[in-house]
């Protein structure tokens, strides 16, 4: 019985001779030649072994079939999916068709974004200095009413989606297909994500970094407009709303620059170091005590301290939320148990990703 091509596999032409192959089940990207794609499309469950051997040369057939199984592109070849409680993803929509229709806009957006960024950064620094006193006054007088809280939540959602769309637009400007924009919990924190892992097919490192940094640059642009409103607006109400936008986008930009969790800053660091799995490399070096460099030791130590601090802050926030209803003893015991469970899950994930059981 000849296996069938998985229905989750999609093909996107790169040029006359190359295709970008994407499997939405495994979120893996491949680059295959036109001949291989033509052969692969014949694995439709209808053709017999004899039919396929007439299409695929005899000397290549077994090797080609084995290659498809290793890439997990045919049914029955995919390893059982393991649920990672520290990185849970759900798909929201596929933006690729929309991006294809907006290719010119993607290229214009990408060009303007990178040309304007140096000016925007300098302008933002100047305006932050100009508005520092006013922001402090707003923080001291702002009432966190339900309307302010609702506006903050809406601002976080919109800013997060624009951040991911910026990744997608710049990726498409470089010819990368973006099959998914979704929502995830990373280390129990909510976030949007755009699947731009197809940038691994780009030959130039600078192009890959441009896609990875595009989300942060988008937040920087939003920050510019919010600061400009804060500078020119005499209205206290408008200023308070602008301050919320400023806080949300500063939060997005700064947090995504941190290289110790799998957000933009980490992948940018991997590209700069030329190691696509630098965190795993560092853990392997420490655990096996082979090829250990100072940068591995520093990254391993600081990243673990950072993740521990993030989990502690999250657990402490949960403790503070339940404390009024549960009492101090129950809240403290629950916090200790929750922290221990979270740290065990993180340790297991790190060992599993490093190939250590």
Secondary structure, DSSP 8 states (H G I E B T S, - for coil): ----B-TTEEEEESSSSEEEEEETTTTEEEEEEHHHHHHHHT-SSSS-HHHHHHHS-HHHHHHHHHHHHHTT-BTT-S------TTEEEEEEE--HHHHHHTHHHHHHHHHHHHHHHHHHHHHHHHHHHHHHHHHHHHHHH----HHHHHHHHHHHHHHHHHHHHHHHHHHHHTT-----EEEEEETTEEEEEE--GGGGG-S-HHHHHHHHHHHHHHHHHHHHHHHHHHHH---HHHHHHHHHHHHHHHHHHHHHH-TTSSSHHHHHHHHHHT-TTHHHHHHHHHHHTSS--HHHHHHHHHHHHHHHHHHHHHHHHHHHHHHHHH-HHHHHHHHHHHHHHHHHHHHHHHHHHTT--
